């Protein structure tokens, strides 16, 4: 849930999700559509599909969630970060869950300001693993993630209160220096979210999620329902977006109607 979603949005959904699916057995037995409905408000609905598939495969292949990296990586939706995060936070094993904050802190600590990058992602990952205090991965990962989220931030690092200041290759950093370096790299401004296919996909899934279980909606009715929320150019792409959502396992077509995939 925390992948690409803010903590304050995740926490209430996390609690509700665990009330609905308190263990891997319940998750594995649930229809995929129920998992997608429970995912409402978190975005990136393909993650809900992968989570449902994850539960089923764990039950079929392992019974319990495995601890080994290779076994975890073989499960649906589990990449390097998720595998490491499970190992660190669920099993308290020695690993590093390289999220955006941790990677930024490591770059600044050992190589300096990250604009332009002074080390490859692989080198940064290896550097973080070398810093890992054995037997204390849970606290190490939590500390660096929190440091990156609250002190060593992307836009306005608070070097004066940073506990790593004396050892940091980038300290002290000023916001003006960061802005100047970003401008030199010509970082493109983000697209208006309401004009993106991600936004349109999310609204489509929300409309299907609101249907009673087992019900479907026609393409025409779906486009009418989306008219107030989605730009005209994106409305024309609804059939193609539905096809993409079908390929992702989120949506299924039932004759002339569409519904959440069961």
Buried (B, 14 or more C-beta within 10 A) or exposed (E): BBBEBEEEBBEEBBEEBEEEBEEBEEBBEBBBBBBBBBBBEBBBBBBBBBBBBBBBBBBEEBEEBBBEBEBBBBBBBBEBBBBBBBBBBEEEBBBBBBBEBBBBBBBBBBBBBBBEEBBEEEBBBEBBBEEBEEEEBBEBBEBBBEBBBEBBBEEEBBBEEBEBBEEBEBBEBEEEEBEEBBEEEEEEEEEEEEEBEEBBBBBBBBBBBEBEEEEBBEBEEBBEBBEEBBBEEBBEBBEEBBEBBBEBBBBBBEEEBBBBBE
